[in-house]
Amino acid sequence: MSDKRRGFSLSYGFRIAAVATGLFLVTLALLPLHLFCLAFHIRLWRRIPRLWHRAACFLIGIRIHVHGELLQRRPLMIAANHSSWKDIIVLGAIADVVYISKAEVKAWPILGTLARLQRTIFVVREERRKAGRQVNEIAERLVGGEIVVLFPEGTTSDGNRLFPIKSSLFGAAVSAVDRSPDGKVYVQPVAIAYTGIRGVPMGRYYRSVAAWPGDVELMPHLKGVIRAGAIEVDVSFGEPVEFEKGSNRKQLSALIEERIRQMLSESLRGHRRF
């Protein structure tokens, strides 16, 4: 092995070790307080994960650029496009949110534990007998003031496009309308676009570094992200859509899809500076 190649390997290995050590120390510092808050129902538990996500973004090398503002009205659901596990730490670094996730994630090593600690709402989409209970849980969390994040595509993309969103996944927003103080539930479209790498605009070819399609194993992908060292991401908050009693769910979901698609396209074409 040449000296240059050996030096690169050592540098890469050191970076992985530094990121892993940093995340371990941050988790060690925040976990006792977080568990205490969860045990005694202290609302500070909502803020602690944001500190962890911010530290994770810093250590991994993810630089976030926010466009627009998070809606302050409640109940609030965020509907975002989904291309990677990084979407979770990116949104988590911006706001105090909880996620809706497929039930399989609960059993994943490390990530599953972190998801449970953040009080992720796990759903089993294939079992209709559980659907009502799951919708009710999401509705209760919304009415309780939590910001619930939904990835309505139902899967991850390659980061270059938005898959059609599933209107059925907004059932919880509809269900929460009757329990909302003003008879409304707000769904805010959000576009997450990975736009740069090491200070250079990221094209379609290199976006595979950021995106995590379902057929790619997690660990090799994670190593690739750490090797990249500096990834730029644009997060755009769009105009919210109001769900009210009698609202047409399919029409509103189509409007949400249109707004996410437009914001994503603008970011990927470089119309939003990073």
C-alpha positions as protocol buffer text, in pm:
chain_id: "A"
residue {
  index: 1
  type: MET
  ca { x: 0 y: 0 z: 0 }
}
residue {
  index: 2
  type: SER
  ca { x: 140 y: 343 z: -96 }
}
residue {
  index: 3
  type: ASP
  ca { x: 212 y: 606 z: 171 }
}
residue {
  index: 4
  type: LYS
  ca { x: -62 y: 826 z: 25 }
}
residue {
  index: 5
  type: ARG
  ca { x: -322 y: 546 z: 37 }
}
residue {
  index: 6
  type: ARG
  ca { x: -213 y: 445 z: 387 }
}
residue {
  index: 7
  type: GLY
  ca { x: -245 y: 806 z: 502 }
}
residue {
  index: 8
  type: PHE
  ca { x: -597 y: 828 z: 361 }
}
residue {
  index: 9
  type: SER
  ca { x: -699 y: 506 z: 536 }
}
residue {
  index: 10
  type: LEU
  ca { x: -560 y: 626 z: 868 }
}
residue {
  index: 11
  type: SER
  ca { x: -735 y: 962 z: 830 }
}
residue {
  index: 12
  type: TYR
  ca { x: -1062 y: 791 z: 739 }
}
residue {
  index: 13
  type: GLY
  ca { x: -1031 y: 547 z: 1030 }
}
residue {
  index: 14
  type: PHE
  ca { x: -955 y: 831 z: 1271 }
}
residue {
  index: 15
  type: ARG
  ca { x: -1263 y: 1023 z: 1150 }
}
residue {
  index: 16
  type: ILE
  ca { x: -1491 y: 722 z: 1203 }
}
residue {
  index: 17
  type: ALA
  ca { x: -1348 y: 672 z: 1553 }
}
residue {
  index: 18
  type: ALA
  ca { x: -1387 y: 1042 z: 1634 }
}
residue {
  index: 19
  type: VAL
  ca { x: -1752 y: 1049 z: 1520 }
}
residue {
  index: 20
  type: ALA
  ca { x: -1836 y: 728 z: 1710 }
}
residue {
  index: 21
  type: THR
  ca { x: -1664 y: 853 z: 2026 }
}
residue {
  index: 22
  type: GLY
  ca { x: -1832 y: 1193 z: 2002 }
}
residue {
  index: 23
  type: LEU
  ca { x: -2179 y: 1040 z: 1962 }
}
residue {
  index: 24
  type: PHE
  ca { x: -2115 y: 803 z: 2251 }
}
residue {
  index: 25
  type: LEU
  ca { x: -2010 y: 1088 z: 2482 }
}
residue {
  index: 26
  type: VAL
  ca { x: -2305 y: 1308 z: 2382 }
}
residue {
  index: 27
  type: THR
  ca { x: -2545 y: 1018 z: 2439 }
}
residue {
  index: 28
  type: LEU
  ca { x: -2382 y: 942 z: 2775 }
}
residue {
  index: 29
  type: ALA
  ca { x: -2425 y: 1305 z: 2883 }
}
residue {
  index: 30
  type: LEU
  ca { x: -2787 y: 1347 z: 2773 }
}
residue {
  index: 31
  type: LEU
  ca { x: -2936 y: 1003 z: 2834 }
}
residue {
  index: 32
  type: PRO
  ca { x: -2973 y: 1016 z: 3217 }
}
residue {
  index: 33
  type: LEU
  ca { x: -3157 y: 1349 z: 3205 }
}
residue {
  index: 34
  type: HIS
  ca { x: -3374 y: 1230 z: 2918 }
}
residue {
  index: 35
  type: LEU
  ca { x: -3471 y: 909 z: 3100 }
}
residue {
  index: 36
  type: PHE
  ca { x: -3546 y: 1108 z: 3414 }
}
residue {
  index: 37
  type: CYS
  ca { x: -3776 y: 1344 z: 3221 }
}
residue {
  index: 38
  type: LEU
  ca { x: -3955 y: 1054 z: 3053 }
}
residue {
  index: 39
  type: ALA
  ca { x: -4004 y: 871 z: 3383 }
}
residue {
  index: 40
  type: PHE
  ca { x: -4157 y: 1174 z: 3555 }
}
residue {
  index: 41
  type: HIS
  ca { x: -4338 y: 1315 z: 3249 }
}
residue {
  index: 42
  type: ILE
  ca { x: -4131 y: 1634 z: 3247 }
}
residue {
  index: 43
  type: ARG
  ca { x: -4184 y: 1813 z: 2916 }
}
residue {
  index: 44
  type: LEU
  ca { x: -3814 y: 1889 z: 2886 }
}
residue {
  index: 45
  type: TRP
  ca { x: -3788 y: 1546 z: 2721 }
}
residue {
  index: 46
  type: ARG
  ca { x: -3909 y: 1709 z: 2398 }
}
residue {
  index: 47
  type: ARG
  ca { x: -3608 y: 1943 z: 2386 }
}
residue {
  index: 48
  type: ILE
  ca { x: -3329 y: 1701 z: 2476 }
}
residue {
  index: 49
  type: PRO
  ca { x: -3337 y: 1502 z: 2148 }
}
residue {
  index: 50
  type: ARG
  ca { x: -3281 y: 1826 z: 1955 }
}
residue {
  index: 51
  type: LEU
  ca { x: -2948 y: 1871 z: 2134 }
}
residue {
  index: 52
  type: TRP
  ca { x: -2848 y: 1517 z: 2039 }
}
residue {
  index: 53
  type: HIS
  ca { x: -2949 y: 1565 z: 1675 }
}
residue {
  index: 54
  type: ARG
  ca { x: -2758 y: 1891 z: 1652 }
}
residue {
  index: 55
  type: ALA
  ca { x: -2447 y: 1726 z: 1792 }
}
residue {
  index: 56
  type: ALA
  ca { x: -2488 y: 1435 z: 1549 }
}
residue {
  index: 57
  type: CYS
  ca { x: -2514 y: 1670 z: 1250 }
}
residue {
  index: 58
  type: PHE
  ca { x: -2204 y: 1858 z: 1364 }
}
residue {
  index: 59
  type: LEU
  ca { x: -2000 y: 1542 z: 1419 }
}
residue {
  index: 60
  type: ILE
  ca { x: -2105 y: 1372 z: 1095 }
}
residue {
  index: 61
  type: GLY
  ca { x: -2052 y: 1692 z: 899 }
}
residue {
  index: 62
  type: ILE
  ca { x: -2406 y: 1786 z: 794 }
}
residue {
  index: 63
  type: ARG
  ca { x: -2462 y: 2158 z: 744 }
}
residue {
  index: 64
  type: ILE
  ca { x: -2828 y: 2265 z: 747 }
}
residue {
  index: 65
  type: HIS
  ca { x: -2975 y: 2566 z: 567 }
}
residue {
  index: 66
  type: VAL
  ca { x: -3333 y: 2650 z: 663 }
}
residue {
  index: 67
  type: HIS
  ca { x: -3574 y: 2833 z: 431 }
}
residue {
  index: 68
  type: GLY
  ca { x: -3904 y: 2956 z: 568 }
}
residue {
  index: 69
  type: GLU
  ca { x: -4028 y: 2899 z: 921 }
}
residue {
  index: 70
  type: LEU
  ca { x: -4187 y: 2626 z: 1125 }
}
residue {
  index: 71
  type: LEU
  ca { x: -4554 y: 2703 z: 1186 }
}
residue {
  index: 72
  type: GLN
  ca { x: -4623 y: 2800 z: 1548 }
}
residue {
  index: 73
  type: ARG
  ca { x: -4989 y: 2693 z: 1547 }
}
residue {
  index: 74
  type: ARG
  ca { x: -5098 y: 2359 z: 1685 }
}
residue {
  index: 75
  type: PRO
  ca { x: -5194 y: 2078 z: 1630 }
}
residue {
  index: 76
  type: LEU
  ca { x: -4916 y: 2048 z: 1372 }
}
residue {
  index: 77
  type: MET
  ca { x: -4806 y: 1765 z: 1148 }
}
residue {
  index: 78
  type: ILE
  ca { x: -4502 y: 1794 z: 922 }
}
residue {
  index: 79
  type: ALA
  ca { x: -4520 y: 1612 z: 588 }
}
residue {
  index: 80
  type: ALA
  ca { x: -4173 y: 1575 z: 434 }
}
residue {
  index: 81
  type: ASN
  ca { x: -4007 y: 1391 z: 148 }
}
residue {
  index: 82
  type: HIS
  ca { x: -3781 y: 1107 z: 257 }
}
residue {
  index: 83
  type: SER
  ca { x: -3451 y: 994 z: 104 }
}
residue {
  index: 84
  type: SER
  ca { x: -3232 y: 897 z: 399 }
}
residue {
  index: 85
  type: TRP
  ca { x: -3203 y: 822 z: 770 }
}
residue {
  index: 86
  type: LYS
  ca { x: -3028 y: 1162 z: 781 }
}
residue {
  index: 87
  type: ASP
  ca { x: -3366 y: 1329 z: 729 }
}
residue {
  index: 88
  type: ILE
  ca { x: -3446 y: 1229 z: 1089 }
}
residue {
  index: 89
  type: ILE
  ca { x: -3143 y: 1395 z: 1249 }
}
residue {
  index: 90
  type: VAL
  ca { x: -3176 y: 1697 z: 1019 }
}
residue {
  index: 91
  type: LEU
  ca { x: -3538 y: 1769 z: 1114 }
}
residue {
  index: 92
  type: GLY
  ca { x: -3463 y: 1672 z: 1473 }
}
residue {
  index: 93
  type: ALA
  ca { x: -3188 y: 1935 z: 1485 }
}
residue {
  index: 94
  type: ILE
  ca { x: -3432 y: 2207 z: 1372 }
}
residue {
  index: 95
  type: ALA
  ca { x: -3740 y: 2138 z: 1586 }
}
residue {
  index: 96
  type: ASP
  ca { x: -3871 y: 1934 z: 1878 }
}
residue {
  index: 97
  type: VAL
  ca { x: -4044 y: 1661 z: 1681 }
}
residue {
  index: 98
  type: VAL
  ca { x: -4153 y: 1300 z: 1704 }
}
residue {
  index: 99
  type: TYR
  ca { x: -4170 y: 1062 z: 1409 }
}
residue {
  index: 100
  type: ILE
  ca { x: -4407 y: 811 z: 1259 }
}
residue {
  index: 101
  type: SER
  ca { x: -4208 y: 505 z: 1158 }
}
residue {
  index: 102
  type: LYS
  ca { x: -4262 y: 152 z: 1034 }
}
residue {
  index: 103
  type: ALA
  ca { x: -4265 y: -104 z: 1313 }
}
residue {
  index: 104
  type: GLU
  ca { x: -3951 y: -285 z: 1188 }
}
residue {
  index: 105
  type: VAL
  ca { x: -3734 y: 11 z: 1292 }
}
residue {
  index: 106
  type: LYS
  ca { x: -3814 y: -65 z: 1655 }
}
residue {
  index: 107
  type: ALA
  ca { x: -3598 y: -380 z: 1637 }
}
residue {
  index: 108
  type: TRP
  ca { x: -3300 y: -220 z: 1461 }
}
residue {
  index: 109
  type: PRO
  ca { x: -2979 y: -210 z: 1669 }
}
residue {
  index: 110
  type: ILE
  ca { x: -2890 y: 137 z: 1803 }
}
residue {
  index: 111
  type: LEU
  ca { x: -3129 y: 326 z: 1571 }
}
residue {
  index: 112
  type: GLY
  ca { x: -3427 y: 138 z: 1713 }
}
residue {
  index: 113
  type: THR
  ca { x: -3324 y: 224 z: 2068 }
}
residue {
  index: 114
  type: LEU
  ca { x: -3279 y: 591 z: 1979 }
}
residue {
  index: 115
  type: ALA
  ca { x: -3620 y: 592 z: 1808 }
}
residue {
  index: 116
  type: ARG
  ca { x: -3789 y: 450 z: 2117 }
}
residue {
  index: 117
  type: LEU
  ca { x: -3619 y: 706 z: 2339 }
}
residue {
  index: 118
  type: GLN
  ca { x: -3759 y: 983 z: 2120 }
}
residue {
  index: 119
  type: ARG
  ca { x: -4106 y: 834 z: 2161 }
}
residue {
  index: 120
  type: THR
  ca { x: -4139 y: 747 z: 1793 }
}
residue {
  index: 121
  type: ILE
  ca { x: -4485 y: 627 z: 1692 }
}
residue {
  index: 122
  type: PHE
  ca { x: -4443 y: 283 z: 1537 }
}
residue {
  index: 123
  type: VAL
  ca { x: -4709 y: 169 z: 1294 }
}
residue {
  index: 124
  type: VAL
  ca { x: -4788 y: -164 z: 1130 }
}
residue {
  index: 125
  type: ARG
  ca { x: -4944 y: -65 z: 801 }
}
residue {
  index: 126
  type: GLU
  ca { x: -5025 y: -420 z: 691 }
}
residue {
  index: 127
  type: GLU
  ca { x: -5246 y: -499 z: 992 }
}
residue {
  index: 128
  type: ARG
  ca { x: -5578 y: -323 z: 952 }
}
residue {
  index: 129
  type: ARG
  ca { x: -5704 y: -437 z: 1292 }
}
residue {
  index: 130
  type: LYS
  ca { x: -5438 y: -215 z: 1452 }
}
residue {
  index: 131
  type: ALA
  ca { x: -5493 y: 80 z: 1220 }
}
residue {
  index: 132
  type: GLY
  ca { x: -5761 y: 248 z: 1432 }
}
residue {
  index: 133
  type: ARG
  ca { x: -5553 y: 232 z: 1748 }
}
residue {
  index: 134
  type: GLN
  ca { x: -5247 y: 366 z: 1569 }
}
residue {
  index: 135
  type: VAL
  ca { x: -5443 y: 657 z: 1418 }
}
residue {
  index: 136
  type: ASN
  ca { x: -5582 y: 741 z: 1761 }
}
residue {
  index: 137
  type: GLU
  ca { x: -5234 y: 745 z: 1915 }
}
residue {
  index: 138
  type: ILE
  ca { x: -5107 y: 984 z: 1649 }
}
residue {
  index: 139
  type: ALA
  ca { x: -5415 y: 1206 z: 1691 }
}
residue {
  index: 140
  type: GLU
  ca { x: -5368 y: 1215 z: 2068 }
}
residue {
  index: 141
  type: ARG
  ca { x: -5003 y: 1313 z: 2032 }
}
residue {
  index: 142
  type: LEU
  ca { x: -5098 y: 1590 z: 1788 }
}
residue {
  index: 143
  type: VAL
  ca { x: -5367 y: 1730 z: 2016 }
}
residue {
  index: 144
  type: GLY
  ca { x: -5122 y: 1702 z: 2306 }
}
residue {
  index: 145
  type: GLY
  ca { x: -4899 y: 1959 z: 2139 }
}
residue {
  index: 146
  type: GLU
  ca { x: -4634 y: 1735 z: 1987 }
}
residue {
  index: 147
  type: ILE
  ca { x: -4511 y: 1805 z: 1634 }
}
residue {
  index: 148
  type: VAL
  ca { x: -4550 y: 1477 z: 1448 }
}
residue {
  index: 149
  type: VAL
  ca { x: -4340 y: 1412 z: 1137 }
}
residue {
  index: 150
  type: LEU
  ca { x: -4489 y: 1200 z: 860 }
}
residue {
  index: 151
  type: PHE
  ca { x: -4301 y: 1078 z: 551 }
}
residue {
  index: 152
  type: PRO
  ca { x: -4605 y: 1027 z: 328 }
}
residue {
  index: 153
  type: GLU
  ca { x: -4419 y: 864 z: 37 }
}
residue {
  index: 154
  type: GLY
  ca { x: -4408 y: 551 z: 252 }
}
residue {
  index: 155
  type: THR
  ca { x: -4052 y: 472 z: 142 }
}
residue {
  index: 156
  type: THR
  ca { x: -3717 y: 637 z: 68 }
}
residue {
  index: 157
  type: SER
  ca { x: -3629 y: 785 z: -271 }
}
residue {
  index: 158
  type: ASP
  ca { x: -3294 y: 847 z: -440 }
}
residue {
  index: 159
  type: GLY
  ca { x: -3306 y: 1212 z: -334 }
}
residue {
  index: 160
  type: ASN
  ca { x: -3365 y: 1342 z: -687 }
}
residue {
  index: 161
  type: ARG
  ca { x: -3743 y: 1318 z: -692 }
}
residue {
  index: 162
  type: LEU
  ca { x: -4061 y: 1287 z: -489 }
}
residue {
  index: 163
  type: PHE
  ca { x: -4260 y: 966 z: -507 }
}
residue {
  index: 164
  type: PRO
  ca { x: -4642 y: 997 z: -507 }
}
residue {
  index: 165
  type: ILE
  ca { x: -4763 y: 1044 z: -151 }
}
residue {
  index: 166
  type: LYS
  ca { x: -5026 y: 824 z: 9 }
}
residue {
  index: 167
  type: SER
  ca { x: -5336 y: 1020 z: 113 }
}
residue {
  index: 168
  type: SER
  ca { x: -5439 y: 743 z: 354 }
}
residue {
  index: 169
  type: LEU
  ca { x: -5145 y: 832 z: 581 }
}
residue {
  index: 170
  type: PHE
  ca { x: -5314 y: 1164 z: 665 }
}
residue {
  index: 171
  type: GLY
  ca { x: -5596 y: 979 z: 842 }
}
residue {
  index: 172
  type: ALA
  ca { x: -5452 y: 1080 z: 1179 }
}
residue {
  index: 173
  type: ALA
  ca { x: -5473 y: 1450 z: 1088 }
}
residue {
  index: 174
  type: VAL
  ca { x: -5838 y: 1404 z: 995 }
}
residue {
  index: 175
  type: SER
  ca { x: -5903 y: 1211 z: 1316 }
}
residue {
  index: 176
  type: ALA
  ca { x: -5750 y: 1485 z: 1529 }
}
residue {
  index: 177
  type: VAL
  ca { x: -5973 y: 1761 z: 1384 }
}
residue {
  index: 178
  type: ASP
  ca { x: -6263 y: 1694 z: 1622 }
}
residue {
  index: 179
  type: ARG
  ca { x: -6029 y: 1712 z: 1922 }
}
residue {
  index: 180
  type: SER
  ca { x: -5854 y: 2031 z: 1814 }
}
residue {
  index: 181
  type: PRO
  ca { x: -5950 y: 2347 z: 2010 }
}
residue {
  index: 182
  type: ASP
  ca { x: -6016 y: 2547 z: 1692 }
}
residue {
  index: 183
  type: GLY
  ca { x: -6140 y: 2256 z: 1481 }
}
residue {
  index: 184
  type: LYS
  ca { x: -5829 y: 2256 z: 1261 }
}
residue {
  index: 185
  type: VAL
  ca { x: -5516 y: 2048 z: 1219 }
}
residue {
  index: 186
  type: TYR
  ca { x: -5228 y: 2207 z: 1032 }
}
residue {
  index: 187
  type: VAL
  ca { x: -5009 y: 2003 z: 798 }
}
residue {
  index: 188
  type: GLN
  ca { x: -4694 y: 2183 z: 690 }
}
residue {
  index: 189
  type: PRO
  ca { x: -4516 y: 2060 z: 374 }
}
residue {
  index: 190
  type: VAL
  ca { x: -4137 y: 2037 z: 412 }
}
residue {
  index: 191
  type: ALA
  ca { x: -3878 y: 1962 z: 143 }
}
residue {
  index: 192
  type: ILE
  ca { x: -3540 y: 1814 z: 237 }
}
residue {
  index: 193
  type: ALA
  ca { x: -3282 y: 1846 z: -39 }
}
residue {
  index: 194
  type: TYR
  ca { x: -2917 y: 1738 z: -21 }
}
residue {
  index: 195
  type: THR
  ca { x: -2750 y: 2001 z: -233 }
}
residue {
  index: 196
  type: GLY
  ca { x: -2375 y: 2013 z: -173 }
}
residue {
  index: 197
  type: ILE
  ca { x: -2072 y: 1808 z: -79 }
}
residue {
  index: 198
  type: ARG
  ca { x: -1745 y: 1962 z: 43 }
}
residue {
  index: 199
  type: GLY
  ca { x: -1867 y: 2303 z: -68 }
}
residue {
  index: 200
  type: VAL
  ca { x: -1945 y: 2192 z: -426 }
}
residue {
  index: 201
  type: PRO
  ca { x: -2301 y: 2164 z: -562 }
}
residue {
  index: 202
  type: MET
  ca { x: -2417 y: 1801 z: -555 }
}
residue {
  index: 203
  type: GLY
  ca { x: -2545 y: 1665 z: -885 }
}
residue {
  index: 204
  type: ARG
  ca { x: -2768 y: 1363 z: -948 }
}
residue {
  index: 205
  type: TYR
  ca { x: -2471 y: 1124 z: -956 }
}
residue {
  index: 206
  type: TYR
  ca { x: -2327 y: 1224 z: -619 }
}
residue {
  index: 207
  type: ARG
  ca { x: -2664 y: 1247 z: -446 }
}
residue {
  index: 208
  type: SER
  ca { x: -2638 y: 871 z: -387 }
}
residue {
  index: 209
  type: VAL
  ca { x: -2388 y: 961 z: -113 }
}
residue {
  index: 210
  type: ALA
  ca { x: -2667 y: 1140 z: 74 }
}
residue {
  index: 211
  type: ALA
  ca { x: -2969 y: 929 z: -21 }
}
residue {
  index: 212
  type: TRP
  ca { x: -3034 y: 588 z: 133 }
}
residue {
  index: 213
  type: PRO
  ca { x: -3267 y: 377 z: -84 }
}
residue {
  index: 214
  type: GLY
  ca { x: -3406 y: 67 z: 84 }
}
residue {
  index: 215
  type: ASP
  ca { x: -3179 y: -179 z: -103 }
}
residue {
  index: 216
  type: VAL
  ca { x: -2854 y: -32 z: 35 }
}
residue {
  index: 217
  type: GLU
  ca { x: -2715 y: -165 z: 363 }
}
residue {
  index: 218
  type: LEU
  ca { x: -2689 y: 88 z: 644 }
}
residue {
  index: 219
  type: MET
  ca { x: -2330 y: 46 z: 759 }
}
residue {
  index: 220
  type: PRO
  ca { x: -2160 y: 84 z: 417 }
}
residue {
  index: 221
  type: HIS
  ca { x: -2380 y: 385 z: 352 }
}
residue {
  index: 222
  type: LEU
  ca { x: -2295 y: 538 z: 690 }
}
residue {
  index: 223
  type: LYS
  ca { x: -1923 y: 494 z: 621 }
}
residue {
  index: 224
  type: GLY
  ca { x: -1968 y: 670 z: 287 }
}
residue {
  index: 225
  type: VAL
  ca { x: -2138 y: 965 z: 456 }
}
residue {
  index: 226
  type: ILE
  ca { x: -1860 y: 995 z: 713 }
}
residue {
  index: 227
  type: ARG
  ca { x: -1599 y: 969 z: 436 }
}
residue {
  index: 228
  type: ALA
  ca { x: -1771 y: 1253 z: 248 }
}
residue {
  index: 229
  type: GLY
  ca { x: -1708 y: 1474 z: 550 }
}
residue {
  index: 230
  type: ALA
  ca { x: -1925 y: 1774 z: 463 }
}
residue {
  index: 231
  type: ILE
  ca { x: -2278 y: 1754 z: 325 }
}
residue {
  index: 232
  type: GLU
  ca { x: -2505 y: 2054 z: 265 }
}
residue {
  index: 233
  type: VAL
  ca { x: -2880 y: 2015 z: 306 }
}
residue {
  index: 234
  type: ASP
  ca { x: -3158 y: 2263 z: 233 }
}
residue {
  index: 235
  type: VAL
  ca { x: -3474 y: 2234 z: 444 }
}
residue {
  index: 236
  type: SER
  ca { x: -3768 y: 2435 z: 311 }
}
residue {
  index: 237
  type: PHE
  ca { x: -4083 y: 2497 z: 516 }
}
residue {
  index: 238
  type: GLY
  ca { x: -4385 y: 2558 z: 296 }
}
residue {
  index: 239
  type: GLU
  ca { x: -4727 y: 2711 z: 336 }
}
residue {
  index: 240
  type: PRO
  ca { x: -4936 y: 2494 z: 572 }
}
residue {
  index: 241
  type: VAL
  ca { x: -5252 y: 2314 z: 465 }
}
residue {
  index: 242
  type: GLU
  ca { x: -5551 y: 2321 z: 702 }
}
residue {
  index: 243
  type: PHE
  ca { x: -5748 y: 2005 z: 768 }
}
residue {
  index: 244
  type: GLU
  ca { x: -6102 y: 2081 z: 889 }
}
residue {
  index: 245
  type: LYS
  ca { x: -6419 y: 1883 z: 942 }
}
residue {
  index: 246
  type: GLY
  ca { x: -6548 y: 1777 z: 601 }
}
residue {
  index: 247
  type: SER
  ca { x: -6215 y: 1839 z: 424 }
}
residue {
  index: 248
  type: ASN
  ca { x: -6139 y: 1621 z: 123 }
}
residue {
  index: 249
  type: ARG
  ca { x: -5832 y: 1425 z: 230 }
}
residue {
  index: 250
  type: LYS
  ca { x: -5728 y: 1332 z: -125 }
}
residue {
  index: 251
  type: GLN
  ca { x: -5748 y: 1691 z: -248 }
}
residue {
  index: 252
  type: LEU
  ca { x: -5547 y: 1823 z: 46 }
}
residue {
  index: 253
  type: SER
  ca { x: -5284 y: 1550 z: 15 }
}
residue {
  index: 254
  type: ALA
  ca { x: -5249 y: 1636 z: -356 }
}
residue {
  index: 255
  type: LEU
  ca { x: -5191 y: 2001 z: -258 }
}
residue {
  index: 256
  type: ILE
  ca { x: -4929 y: 1897 z: -2 }
}
residue {
  index: 257
  type: GLU
  ca { x: -4756 y: 1681 z: -264 }
}
residue {
  index: 258
  type: GLU
  ca { x: -4752 y: 1971 z: -511 }
}
residue {
  index: 259
  type: ARG
  ca { x: -4592 y: 2206 z: -258 }
}
residue {
  index: 260
  type: ILE
  ca { x: -4326 y: 1956 z: -150 }
}
residue {
  index: 261
  type: ARG
  ca { x: -4242 y: 1876 z: -512 }
}
residue {
  index: 262
  type: GLN
  ca { x: -4207 y: 2245 z: -603 }
}
residue {
  index: 263
  type: MET
  ca { x: -3981 y: 2326 z: -306 }
}
residue {
  index: 264
  type: LEU
  ca { x: -3768 y: 2016 z: -367 }
}
residue {
  index: 265
  type: SER
  ca { x: -3728 y: 2103 z: -735 }
}
residue {
  index: 266
  type: GLU
  ca { x: -3625 y: 2462 z: -653 }
}
residue {
  index: 267
  type: SER
  ca { x: -3361 y: 2343 z: -407 }
}
residue {
  index: 268
  type: LEU
  ca { x: -3218 y: 2076 z: -637 }
}
residue {
  index: 269
  type: ARG
  ca { x: -3196 y: 2322 z: -926 }
}
residue {
  index: 270
  type: GLY
  ca { x: -2999 y: 2562 z: -709 }
}
residue {
  index: 271
  type: HIS
  ca { x: -3271 y: 2827 z: -677 }
}
residue {
  index: 272
  type: ARG
  ca { x: -3213 y: 2823 z: -302 }
}
residue {
  index: 273
  type: ARG
  ca { x: -2864 y: 2919 z: -192 }
}
residue {
  index: 274
  type: PHE
  ca { x: -2683 y: 2693 z: 54 }
}
